[in-house]
Amino acid sequence: MTQRKDQTGHARIQSYLRTLGTGPGVYRMLDAESRVLYVGKARNLKARVTSYSRPTGHSPRIARMIAETASMMFLTTETETEALLLEQNLIKQLKPRYNVLLRDDKSFPNILVSREHAFPQIKKHRGAKREKGSYYGPFASAGAVNRTLNQLQKVFLLRNCSDATFATRTRPCLLYQIKRCSAPCTGYIDEAGYGALVADAERFLQGKSTKVQSNLAAEMSEASDAMEFERAAALRDRIRALTQIQGSQGINPQGVPEADVIALHMEGGQACVQVFFIRANQNWGNRDYYPRTGAGAEAPEVLEAFLGQFYDTKDPARLILLSNPIDNEDLMAEALCQKLGRKVELAVPLRGEKAELVAHAAKNARESLARRMSESAAQTKLLNGLAEAFALEAPPRRIEVYDNSHIQGTNAVGGMIVAGPEGFLKSQYRKFNIKGTEITPGDDFGMMKEVLTRRFQRLLKEDPDRQTEAWPDLLLIDGGAGQVSAVAGIMADLGVDDIAMIGVAKGIDRDAGKEEFHRPGQRPTALRHNDPVLYFVQRLRDEAHRFAIGAHRAKRSKAVSATPLDDVPGVGATRKRALLAHFGSAKAVARAGVEDLKAVEGISEKVAQTVYDYFQGG
């Protein structure tokens, strides 16, 4: 068949059939400008592509996709599972318009019982599991971890201080005074006694809370019989705290020791997926997700795509309970088994406790989506009002708000926050450490110039044709006419002078509600005191201010905690902790001799000599 370059649709797809085999693989559908429209997998590539080559019998979504297809690309794989994994990787990388896409893919925190110290520390951990110890999770949020850690401290009295702090304590800290720690740092409990507390905490995190509670009750009874009433009262408080943890978790399934409960609700072209984490017969929290539904995908495709992308960077539970069946359940289970190294079961329960768990997650998904759709409608109304108030060409899809924070020019940071139809897009926030050496301390114009130059030079480099949603429609600047004029000049120098901008200046007496708004070449304007658009702009400005101040404080805190050891060659975080724990301060390290330095665990003769030479000027 003759292939014309301008040919699109089912006829163009049909032209590929004679070159395809019947094995598994991945295909990409591209439009006339070579943008990827869709990535799909197939057990039989030829059969799948044949289905697209027919002129009729497609859903409206698939028909639109076929009509736009000008070319295709193919990758054959050895197995169907390999095709599934490759498909999900390409979707996350290319973000095609007609695919379902998981947009929020943050890691989950765990609780870590560290094993790198004789008196183990219990703490929150996120990221790669490199530190030696026992990990328990995942928890749905940092808040869920913090609540559990708070209660565990009351029950098991485990320390949460760093090893360096532990090594330098001479008397118990406040946590001991309020009965949250057993003070191993000052010898108030020996290693064996503390080890028993750690063992109890781990039994609880493994779901053996009944045994822990009965042991505590027996100890309380013994203490009472021995007339050790203070100790008995302390044990009673620990039992109450343990009961409080169990009560606060809400769902504590007896017959489901470990599962991820995943429920989907779809309405009005939008989708919400609720994920509940059941570990050790305990509910460790839930989180909702709002995947992009690929211009009208059906429930099985949405849920299958969610599973593939969600578990790309996370370990699945042994049992995954689903609200809807998926098309390739066998392939998905096999892929997850390969990832985890043991059996993973997918199930859609119809009765019993498992079905109740799924029904509860589905109810949460339905209610969460209803709230989001309501908030989205209100946000759309505000964006329309913003466009009308400031005579914008259209309601903005992406608003970028900029602010700076510093103290007399020190630890200067620029902040950028992003908002759009879905509210604040926190994953898009960016901070800019001010690097310009020629900027006069406190020069806000100079700082803003550096921030905007770095931001838009990168955009021009990565997306010069403005094909992605990374380009803003509106810039909101904290400042008046002078600030707006300066920003307009910066943008003109960059060749980006077609983005609307508004300066927000405090009005009379710097009173919130009397703001003046400045636009390039226009007279300042104001909005009614009770105008919802005014409150909306205030929220945007305040969020940018909050974010910039937070970034500045973090930078300042890091600078305050810096020590001369940070600059010693060959001394990383571990050796720095060891030296500070041994000598007590950086000043003492600086005065130490080579032999004293060598006595520190992990410090070789070569490193000791390097440290000595650094401080002695050798």
C-alpha positions as CSV (number, residue, x, y, z in Angstrom):
1,M,0.0,0.0,0.0
2,T,1.3,3.5,-0.8
3,Q,1.8,5.5,2.3
4,R,1.2,9.3,2.0
5,K,2.8,11.5,4.6
6,D,-0.4,13.6,5.0
7,Q,-2.5,10.5,5.5
8,T,-4.1,10.1,9.0
9,G,-6.7,7.9,10.6
10,H,-7.6,4.2,10.2
11,A,-6.2,4.0,6.7
12,R,-2.8,5.2,7.9
13,I,-2.9,2.7,10.8
14,Q,-3.8,-0.1,8.3
15,S,-0.6,0.5,6.3
16,Y,1.4,-0.8,9.2
17,L,-0.3,-4.2,9.4
18,R,1.9,-6.1,6.9
19,T,5.0,-5.3,8.9
20,L,3.7,-6.5,12.3
21,G,4.1,-9.8,14.0
22,T,1.8,-11.6,16.4
23,G,4.0,-11.3,19.5
24,P,3.6,-9.0,22.5
25,G,4.9,-5.4,22.5
26,V,4.2,-1.7,23.0
27,Y,2.9,0.8,20.3
28,R,2.8,4.6,20.2
29,M,0.3,6.6,18.2
30,L,1.6,10.0,17.0
31,D,-0.1,13.0,15.4
32,A,1.0,15.0,12.4
33,E,3.5,17.0,14.5
34,S,5.0,13.8,16.0
35,R,3.5,14.4,19.4
36,V,2.6,11.1,21.2
37,L,-1.2,10.7,21.4
38,Y,-1.3,7.3,23.1
39,V,0.9,4.5,24.4
40,G,-0.6,1.0,24.6
41,K,0.5,-2.6,25.2
42,A,-0.7,-5.7,23.4
43,R,-0.4,-9.5,23.8
44,N,-0.6,-9.6,20.0
45,L,0.6,-6.4,18.3
46,K,-0.9,-7.2,14.9
47,A,-4.4,-8.1,16.4
48,R,-4.5,-4.9,18.5
49,V,-3.4,-2.6,15.6
50,T,-5.9,-4.3,13.3
51,S,-8.7,-3.3,15.7
52,Y,-7.7,0.3,15.2
53,S,-7.6,0.0,11.5
54,R,-11.4,-0.6,11.2
55,P,-13.4,2.6,10.3
56,T,-16.3,1.9,12.7
57,G,-17.1,0.3,16.0
58,H,-15.0,2.6,18.3
59,S,-16.0,4.7,21.3
60,P,-15.9,8.5,20.7
61,R,-12.6,8.8,22.6
62,I,-10.9,6.1,20.5
63,A,-12.4,7.4,17.3
64,R,-10.9,10.9,18.0
65,M,-7.5,9.3,18.7
66,I,-7.6,7.3,15.5
67,A,-8.6,10.3,13.4
68,E,-5.6,12.3,14.8
69,T,-3.0,9.4,14.2
70,A,-0.5,10.2,11.5
71,S,2.2,7.7,12.4
72,M,2.9,4.8,14.8
73,M,6.0,3.4,16.5
74,F,6.4,-0.2,17.8
75,L,8.6,-2.0,20.3
76,T,8.4,-5.8,20.6
77,T,9.0,-7.5,23.9
78,E,9.9,-11.0,25.0
79,T,6.9,-11.3,27.4
80,E,3.5,-9.7,27.9
81,T,4.6,-8.7,31.4
82,E,7.6,-6.8,30.0
83,A,5.2,-5.0,27.6
84,L,3.0,-3.9,30.5
85,L,5.9,-2.5,32.5
86,L,7.3,-0.7,29.4
87,E,3.9,0.8,28.6
88,Q,3.6,2.3,32.1
89,N,7.2,3.7,32.0
90,L,6.5,5.3,28.7
91,I,3.2,6.8,29.9
92,K,4.9,8.4,32.9
93,Q,7.7,9.7,30.7
94,L,5.7,11.0,27.7
95,K,2.4,11.9,29.3
96,P,0.3,11.2,26.2
97,R,-3.1,13.1,25.9
98,Y,-5.3,10.0,25.5
99,N,-3.7,7.9,28.3
100,V,-4.7,7.7,31.9
101,L,-2.0,9.5,33.9
102,L,-1.3,9.5,37.6
103,R,-0.3,13.1,38.4
104,D,0.6,12.9,42.1
105,D,3.2,10.2,42.7
106,K,4.9,11.1,46.0
107,S,6.6,8.5,48.2
108,F,5.1,7.4,51.4
109,P,6.7,7.8,54.9
110,N,7.6,4.8,57.1
111,I,8.5,4.4,60.7
112,L,12.1,3.3,61.2
113,V,13.5,1.6,64.3
114,S,17.2,2.2,63.7
115,R,19.8,-0.5,64.4
116,E,22.9,1.6,64.1
117,H,23.1,2.3,67.9
118,A,22.9,0.2,71.1
119,F,19.8,2.2,72.1
120,P,17.8,2.2,68.9
121,Q,16.0,5.4,67.8
122,I,12.4,5.5,66.5
123,K,11.7,8.0,63.8
124,K,9.9,8.9,60.6
125,H,11.7,7.9,57.3
126,R,11.0,8.7,53.7
127,G,13.0,7.6,50.6
128,A,15.5,4.9,50.0
129,K,15.8,2.3,52.8
130,R,19.6,2.5,53.2
131,E,19.8,2.9,56.9
132,K,20.2,-0.3,59.0
133,G,17.0,-1.0,60.9
134,S,13.4,-2.2,60.7
135,Y,11.0,-0.3,58.5
136,Y,7.2,-0.3,59.1
137,G,4.8,1.2,56.6
138,P,3.8,2.7,54.3
139,F,1.8,5.3,56.1
140,A,-0.5,7.5,54.0
141,S,0.9,10.8,55.2
142,A,3.4,12.4,57.4
143,G,0.6,13.3,59.7
144,A,-0.4,9.7,60.1
145,V,3.2,8.8,61.0
146,N,3.6,11.7,63.4
147,R,0.4,10.8,65.2
148,T,1.5,7.2,65.6
149,L,5.0,8.2,66.7
150,N,3.5,10.5,69.3
151,Q,1.4,7.7,70.7
152,L,4.3,5.2,70.5
153,Q,6.5,7.5,72.6
154,K,3.8,7.5,75.3
155,V,3.5,3.8,75.3
156,F,7.1,2.5,74.7
157,L,9.2,5.5,75.8
158,L,11.7,5.2,72.9
159,R,14.1,8.0,72.1
160,N,13.7,10.1,69.0
161,C,16.8,12.3,69.4
162,S,19.8,12.1,67.0
163,D,22.8,10.0,67.9
164,A,24.9,13.2,68.2
165,T,22.4,14.7,70.7
166,F,22.2,11.4,72.6
167,A,26.0,11.3,73.0
168,T,26.2,14.8,74.5
169,R,23.3,14.7,77.0
170,T,24.3,15.1,80.6
171,R,20.8,15.2,82.0
172,P,17.4,14.0,80.8
173,C,15.5,16.2,78.3
174,L,11.9,17.5,78.5
175,L,10.5,14.3,76.9
176,Y,11.6,12.3,80.0
177,Q,9.9,14.9,82.2
178,I,6.6,14.5,80.3
179,K,6.9,10.7,80.3
180,R,7.6,10.3,76.6
181,C,11.1,8.8,76.9
182,S,12.9,6.5,79.2
183,A,16.2,8.6,79.1
184,P,18.7,6.0,78.0
185,C,21.1,8.9,77.2
186,T,21.7,9.5,80.9
187,G,21.6,5.8,82.1
188,Y,18.0,6.0,83.6
189,I,17.4,2.6,81.8
190,D,20.0,0.0,80.9
191,E,20.5,-1.6,77.4
192,A,18.5,-4.7,78.3
193,G,15.6,-2.8,79.7
194,Y,15.5,-0.4,76.7
195,G,15.8,-3.4,74.3
196,A,12.6,-4.9,75.9
197,L,10.8,-1.6,75.1
198,V,12.0,-1.7,71.5
199,A,10.8,-5.4,71.2
200,D,7.4,-4.4,72.5
201,A,7.2,-1.5,70.1
202,E,8.0,-3.7,67.2
203,R,5.5,-6.3,68.3
204,F,2.9,-3.6,68.2
205,L,3.9,-2.4,64.8
206,Q,3.7,-6.1,63.6
207,G,0.1,-6.3,64.8
208,K,0.7,-8.1,68.1
209,S,-0.8,-5.4,70.2
210,T,-2.9,-7.8,72.3
211,K,0.2,-9.6,73.6
212,V,1.8,-6.2,74.4
213,Q,-1.3,-5.0,76.2
214,S,-1.5,-8.2,78.3
215,N,2.2,-8.0,79.2
216,L,1.7,-4.4,80.4
217,A,-1.4,-5.3,82.4
218,A,0.6,-8.2,84.1
219,E,3.4,-5.8,84.9
220,M,1.0,-3.2,86.3
221,S,-0.6,-5.9,88.5
222,E,2.8,-7.0,89.8
223,A,3.8,-3.4,90.6
224,S,0.5,-2.8,92.4
225,D,0.9,-6.0,94.5
226,A,4.5,-4.9,95.4
227,M,3.1,-1.5,96.4
228,E,5.1,0.2,93.7
229,F,2.3,2.6,93.0
230,E,4.2,5.1,91.0
231,R,5.4,2.4,88.6
232,A,1.9,1.0,88.4
233,A,0.5,4.4,87.5
234,A,3.1,4.8,84.8
235,L,2.2,1.4,83.3
236,R,-1.5,2.3,83.5
237,D,-0.8,5.5,81.5
238,R,1.0,3.4,78.9
239,I,-2.0,1.0,78.6
240,R,-4.3,4.0,78.1
241,A,-2.1,5.4,75.4
242,L,-2.0,2.0,73.6
243,T,-5.8,1.8,73.7
244,Q,-6.0,5.3,72.3
245,I,-3.9,4.3,69.3
246,Q,-6.1,1.4,68.6
247,G,-9.3,3.5,68.9
248,S,-8.0,6.3,66.7
249,Q,-7.3,4.1,63.7
250,G,-11.0,3.6,63.0
251,I,-10.7,0.5,60.8
252,N,-8.9,-2.4,62.3
253,P,-9.8,-5.5,60.3
254,Q,-9.4,-8.8,62.1
255,G,-9.2,-11.1,59.1
256,V,-7.0,-8.9,56.8
257,P,-3.5,-8.6,58.2
258,E,-2.0,-6.9,55.2
259,A,-3.7,-5.3,52.2
260,D,-3.9,-2.2,49.9
261,V,-7.6,-1.3,49.5
262,I,-8.0,0.6,46.2
263,A,-11.4,2.0,45.1
264,L,-12.3,4.0,42.0
265,H,-15.2,6.4,41.5
266,M,-15.8,8.2,38.2
267,E,-18.3,11.0,37.5
268,G,-18.5,13.8,34.9
269,G,-15.3,12.7,33.1
270,Q,-13.3,12.9,36.4
271,A,-12.0,10.1,38.6
272,C,-10.9,9.6,42.2
273,V,-9.0,6.7,43.5
274,Q,-8.8,6.1,47.2
275,V,-6.0,3.9,48.6
276,F,-6.2,2.6,52.2
277,F,-3.1,0.9,53.7
278,I,-3.8,-2.1,56.0
279,R,-0.7,-3.4,57.8
280,A,-0.5,-5.6,60.8
281,N,-4.4,-5.6,61.1
282,Q,-4.2,-1.8,61.5
283,N,-5.3,1.0,59.3
284,W,-2.2,3.1,58.5
285,G,-4.1,5.9,56.7
286,N,-5.5,6.6,53.3
287,R,-4.9,9.0,50.4
288,D,-6.9,10.1,47.4
289,Y,-5.7,10.5,43.9
290,Y,-7.2,12.2,40.9
291,P,-5.7,10.6,37.7
292,R,-6.2,12.3,34.4
293,T,-8.7,10.0,32.7
294,G,-7.3,10.1,29.1
295,A,-10.2,12.0,27.5
296,G,-12.8,9.5,28.5
297,A,-11.3,6.1,29.5
298,E,-13.5,3.5,31.1
299,A,-13.1,2.2,34.7
300,P,-11.1,-1.0,33.9
301,E,-8.5,1.0,31.9
302,V,-8.3,3.8,34.6
303,L,-7.8,1.4,37.4
304,E,-5.2,-0.7,35.5
305,A,-3.2,2.3,34.5
306,F,-3.3,3.6,38.1
307,L,-2.0,0.3,39.5
308,G,0.9,0.2,37.0
309,Q,2.0,3.8,37.7
310,F,1.3,3.7,41.4
311,Y,3.4,0.6,42.1
312,D,6.2,1.7,39.8
313,T,8.0,3.2,42.7
314,K,6.3,1.5,45.7
315,D,6.1,-2.0,47.1
316,P,2.7,-3.6,46.9
317,A,1.0,-5.4,49.8
318,R,0.6,-9.2,49.5
319,L,-3.1,-8.6,48.8
320,I,-4.6,-5.8,46.7
321,L,-8.4,-5.4,47.1
322,L,-10.0,-3.6,44.1
323,S,-13.4,-2.0,43.6
324,N,-13.5,-2.9,39.9
325,P,-12.0,-5.7,37.8
326,I,-9.2,-4.8,35.4
327,D,-8.7,-6.2,31.9
328,N,-5.2,-7.7,32.4
329,E,-5.4,-8.9,36.0
330,D,-3.0,-11.9,35.4
331,L,-0.4,-9.7,33.8
332,M,-0.6,-7.0,36.5
333,A,-0.3,-9.7,39.3
334,E,2.7,-11.2,37.6
335,A,4.4,-7.9,37.2
336,L,3.8,-7.0,40.9
337,C,5.1,-10.5,41.9
338,Q,8.3,-9.9,40.0
339,K,8.7,-6.5,41.7
340,L,8.1,-7.7,45.2
341,G,9.8,-11.1,44.9
342,R,6.8,-13.0,46.3
343,K,3.2,-13.7,45.5
344,V,0.8,-10.7,45.1
345,E,-2.9,-11.4,44.8
346,L,-5.4,-9.1,43.2
347,A,-9.1,-9.5,44.2
348,V,-12.5,-7.9,43.8
349,P,-14.3,-9.1,47.0
350,L,-18.1,-9.5,46.9
351,R,-18.9,-10.3,50.5
352,G,-17.4,-10.4,54.0
353,E,-15.0,-8.1,55.7
354,K,-12.9,-7.5,52.6
355,A,-16.0,-6.3,50.7
356,E,-16.7,-3.9,53.6
357,L,-13.2,-2.5,53.4
358,V,-13.7,-1.9,49.6
359,A,-17.1,-0.4,50.1
360,H,-15.7,2.0,52.8
361,A,-12.9,3.1,50.4
362,A,-15.4,3.5,47.5
363,K,-17.6,5.8,49.8
364,N,-14.5,7.9,50.5
365,A,-13.7,8.1,46.8
366,R,-17.2,9.2,45.9
367,E,-17.3,11.9,48.7
368,S,-13.8,13.1,47.8
369,L,-14.6,13.5,44.1
370,A,-17.8,15.4,45.0
371,R,-15.8,17.9,47.2
372,R,-13.2,18.3,44.5
373,M,-15.8,18.9,41.8
374,S,-17.4,21.5,44.0
375,E,-14.1,23.2,44.7
376,S,-13.2,23.1,41.0
377,A,-16.4,24.9,40.1
378,A,-15.7,27.6,42.7
379,Q,-12.1,27.9,41.4
380,T,-13.3,28.2,37.8
381,K,-15.7,31.0,38.9
382,L,-12.8,32.9,40.6
383,L,-10.5,32.5,37.5
384,N,-13.3,33.8,35.3
385,G,-13.8,36.8,37.7
386,L,-10.0,37.4,37.6
387,A,-10.0,37.6,33.8
388,E,-13.0,39.9,33.8
389,A,-11.6,42.2,36.6
390,F,-8.2,42.7,34.8
391,A,-9.4,42.4,31.2
392,L,-7.4,39.3,30.5
393,E,-7.9,37.5,27.1
394,A,-9.1,34.4,28.8
395,P,-9.3,32.8,32.3
396,P,-5.7,31.8,33.3
397,R,-4.8,28.1,33.3
398,R,-1.6,28.6,35.1
399,I,-0.8,31.6,37.5
400,E,2.8,32.0,38.8
401,V,3.3,34.2,41.9
402,Y,6.7,35.4,42.9
403,D,8.1,36.7,46.2
404,N,11.5,37.1,47.8
405,S,12.6,36.6,51.5
406,H,15.8,37.6,53.3
407,I,17.1,39.4,56.4
408,Q,19.1,42.4,55.3
409,G,20.1,40.5,52.2
410,T,21.4,37.4,54.0
411,N,20.2,33.9,53.1
412,A,18.2,35.4,50.3
413,V,15.6,33.1,48.6
414,G,13.1,33.6,45.8
415,G,9.9,31.7,45.8
416,M,7.4,30.8,43.1
417,I,4.0,29.2,43.7
418,V,1.6,28.0,41.0
419,A,-2.2,28.0,40.9
420,G,-4.8,27.0,38.3
421,P,-8.2,25.5,37.9
422,E,-7.4,22.8,40.4
423,G,-6.2,25.2,43.1
424,F,-2.6,25.4,44.4
425,L,-0.3,23.1,42.5
426,K,2.2,22.4,45.3
427,S,4.3,20.0,43.2
428,Q,5.0,22.9,40.9
429,Y,6.4,25.2,43.6
430,R,10.0,26.2,43.2
431,K,12.6,28.0,45.4
432,F,15.6,29.9,44.0
433,N,18.7,30.4,46.2
434,I,19.9,33.8,45.1
435,K,23.4,33.3,43.7
436,G,24.2,36.7,42.1
437,T,27.4,38.1,43.8
438,E,26.9,41.5,42.2
439,I,23.4,42.0,43.8
440,T,23.5,44.5,46.6
441,P,22.2,43.0,49.9
442,G,18.5,43.8,50.1
443,D,18.1,44.6,46.4
444,D,14.6,43.1,45.7
445,F,14.7,44.3,42.1
446,G,18.0,42.4,41.5
447,M,16.7,39.3,43.2
448,M,13.6,39.3,41.2
449,K,15.6,39.8,38.0
450,E,17.7,36.7,38.8
451,V,14.7,34.6,39.7
452,L,12.7,35.4,36.5
453,T,15.8,35.1,34.3
454,R,16.6,31.7,35.6
455,R,13.0,30.6,35.4
456,F,12.3,31.7,31.8
457,Q,15.7,30.9,30.4
458,R,15.1,27.3,31.5
459,L,11.6,27.4,30.0
460,L,12.9,28.8,26.7
461,K,15.5,26.0,26.6
462,E,13.2,23.1,27.5
463,D,10.1,24.2,25.7
464,P,10.8,27.0,23.2
465,D,7.6,26.3,21.2
466,R,5.4,26.4,24.3
467,Q,3.9,22.9,23.7
468,T,3.5,22.0,27.4
469,E,1.5,23.4,30.3
470,A,4.6,24.7,32.0
471,W,4.2,28.2,30.6
472,P,2.2,30.6,32.7
473,D,-0.7,32.7,31.4
474,L,-0.4,35.3,34.3
475,L,2.4,36.5,36.5
476,L,1.5,38.0,39.9
477,I,4.2,40.2,41.4
478,D,4.3,41.5,45.0
479,G,4.9,45.2,44.4
480,G,3.8,48.4,42.8
481,A,4.4,50.3,39.6
482,G,8.2,50.3,39.9
483,Q,8.3,46.5,40.4
484,V,6.0,45.8,37.5
485,S,7.9,48.1,35.2
486,A,11.2,46.3,36.2
487,V,9.6,42.9,35.6
488,A,8.2,44.0,32.2
489,G,11.7,45.1,31.2
490,I,13.2,41.7,32.3
491,M,10.7,39.8,30.4
492,A,11.2,42.0,27.3
493,D,15.0,41.4,27.5
494,L,14.2,37.6,27.5
495,G,11.9,38.0,24.5
496,V,8.9,36.9,26.5
497,D,6.7,39.9,26.5
498,D,3.3,38.4,25.8
499,I,2.5,37.0,29.3
500,A,0.1,39.1,31.3
501,M,1.3,40.4,34.7
502,I,-0.3,42.1,37.7
503,G,1.5,43.9,40.5
504,V,-0.2,43.7,43.9
505,A,0.8,46.7,46.1
506,K,-0.4,47.4,49.7
507,G,-2.7,50.4,49.6
508,I,-3.3,53.1,52.2
509,D,-1.7,52.4,55.5
510,R,-0.6,49.0,54.1
511,D,-4.1,47.7,55.0
512,A,-5.2,44.4,53.6
513,G,-8.3,45.0,51.5
514,K,-7.1,48.4,50.1
515,E,-4.6,46.9,47.6
516,E,-3.8,48.6,44.4
517,F,-3.2,46.6,41.2
518,H,-0.7,47.7,38.6
519,R,-0.4,46.6,35.0
520,P,2.3,47.7,32.5
521,G,1.3,51.0,30.8
522,Q,-2.0,51.3,32.7
523,R,-3.3,53.3,35.6
524,P,-3.5,51.5,39.0
525,T,-6.9,50.0,39.9
526,A,-8.6,48.6,43.0
527,L,-11.3,46.1,43.7
528,R,-14.3,46.3,45.9
529,H,-13.5,45.5,49.5
530,N,-15.8,42.4,49.6
531,D,-15.0,41.2,46.0
532,P,-14.2,37.5,46.0
533,V,-11.6,38.1,43.4
534,L,-9.8,40.4,45.9
535,Y,-9.7,37.7,48.5
536,F,-8.5,35.2,45.8
537,V,-5.6,37.5,44.9
538,Q,-4.8,38.0,48.6
539,R,-4.6,34.2,49.1
540,L,-2.3,33.8,46.2
541,R,0.0,36.6,47.4
542,D,0.0,35.3,51.0
543,E,0.7,31.7,49.8
544,A,3.8,33.0,47.9
545,H,4.9,35.0,51.0
546,R,4.5,31.9,53.2
547,F,6.4,29.7,50.8
548,A,9.3,32.2,50.4
549,I,9.6,32.8,54.1
550,G,9.6,29.0,54.8
551,A,12.4,28.5,52.2
552,H,14.4,31.4,53.8
553,R,14.0,30.0,57.3
554,A,15.1,26.5,56.1
555,K,18.2,28.1,54.5
556,R,19.0,30.2,57.5
557,S,18.5,27.2,59.9
558,K,20.9,25.1,57.7
559,A,23.5,28.0,57.8
560,V,23.1,28.2,61.6
561,S,23.7,24.5,62.1
562,A,26.7,24.5,59.7
563,T,30.1,23.7,61.3
564,P,33.7,24.0,60.0
565,L,33.6,20.3,59.6
566,D,31.3,20.7,56.6
567,D,34.3,21.9,54.5
568,V,36.9,19.3,55.5
569,P,37.7,17.0,52.5
570,G,36.7,13.4,53.1
571,V,34.4,14.2,56.0
572,G,30.8,13.4,55.1
573,A,27.7,13.3,57.3
574,T,28.5,10.0,59.0
575,R,32.1,11.0,60.0
576,K,30.9,14.4,61.0
577,R,28.4,12.9,63.4
578,A,31.0,10.5,64.8
579,L,33.5,13.3,65.4
580,L,30.9,15.6,67.1
581,A,29.6,12.7,69.2
582,H,33.2,11.9,70.3
583,F,34.5,15.4,71.0
584,G,31.3,17.3,71.7
585,S,31.9,20.3,69.4
586,A,33.7,21.3,66.2
587,K,36.0,23.5,68.3
588,A,37.2,20.5,70.2
589,V,37.7,18.6,67.0
590,A,39.9,21.5,65.7
591,R,42.1,21.3,68.8
592,A,42.5,17.5,68.7
593,G,45.7,15.7,67.7
594,V,46.1,13.0,65.1
595,E,46.1,10.2,67.7
596,D,42.9,11.5,69.3
597,L,41.2,11.8,66.0
598,K,42.2,8.2,65.1
599,A,40.5,7.0,68.2
600,V,37.1,7.9,66.7
601,E,35.2,5.0,65.1
602,G,35.3,5.3,61.3
603,I,38.2,7.8,61.2
604,S,41.3,6.2,59.6
605,E,44.8,7.5,60.0
606,K,44.6,9.2,56.5
607,V,41.3,11.0,57.4
608,A,42.7,11.9,60.8
609,Q,45.7,13.5,59.2
610,T,43.5,15.4,56.7
611,V,41.3,16.8,59.5
612,Y,44.4,17.8,61.6
613,D,46.0,19.4,58.6
614,Y,42.8,21.3,57.7
615,F,42.5,22.9,61.1
616,Q,46.3,23.4,61.8
617,G,46.9,24.9,58.4
618,G,49.2,22.0,57.4
